[in-house]
Amino acid sequence: MNLRITLYFADREPVGPYCMPVLARRTLHLRFNDLSDPEPVPRDTDFAVVLEADAPVVVQHTRLDSRHQNISLLSTIAFSE
């Protein structure tokens, strides 16, 4: 299966897709900081994410905000229809 990630920003054009192969019934752990093609994800910039796949997927998105001394963690789960 192929996963495509597109990033959207408030003040610039979208970036992507970042393409990732994922084997069926497997997990893929990736960090936005590690995405580099078509370009590195800008730091200290708010963005939204659209994930598309050529098969049904379940996505667990966890965000660790380490910009401040009091670290915060947020996790959400989305199921494809």
N, C-alpha and C positions, 0 to 999 in steps of 0.2 A: 504494500500500500504506500501511497505517496502523500505526504503532509505538506501543505503550502501555508506559509505564514506571511501575512501582510501587515505592516505597521502603518497606523494613521496618526497624523499630528495636527495640532490646531493651526499652525502657521506655515506649513510646507506641504509639498506633495507626498503621497504615500510612498513607502519603500517596500520592495518585495517583488515577487515572492521569494522567500527563503524556502528552499525545497529540502525536505528530509525524507528519506526512505524509512519505513517502519514495518517490521515483520508482523504478520497477523498474530494476534493473541500475545503480544509482547509489549513491553513498556519502552518508552524513550524518555530519558531525563536530559533536558537541555537547559542551558542558561542563556538568557537574552544577551548577556555580556559576551558570550562566545560566538554569536552570529556575526558573520563577516561578509557573506556573499549574498546580495549584491553590494552591501556596504555595512560597516559596523553600526550597531545600534547606538545612537547618541546617548551619552550619560547626562544625568540631570535634566532630562527632557521628558515631559509627560507624553504618553502615547497610548493608543488603543490597539488591540490585536484582533485580527480576523483569522481564524484557522479553518482551512478547507482540506478535505480528504476525499480520495476516490473510493472510500469504503466507510461504513459507520465507525465512529470512534467515540471514546469517552476521554475527556480532557480534564485533568486536575491541574489547575494553575495555582501555584503557590508563589507569593511575593514576599520577599524579605527586604524590608526597608531599613538599611543600616546607615542612613545618612545622619542620624542623631544618636545620642548616647543611649536613649531608651529604644532599643530595637523592637520593631513590630513585625508580626507575621500574619499574613492573610492567605487563606486557601479557599478556592471555589472549584466546583465540579460541574461540567457541562456534558450532556449526552446529545449525540446527533440524532436527528429524526429519521 
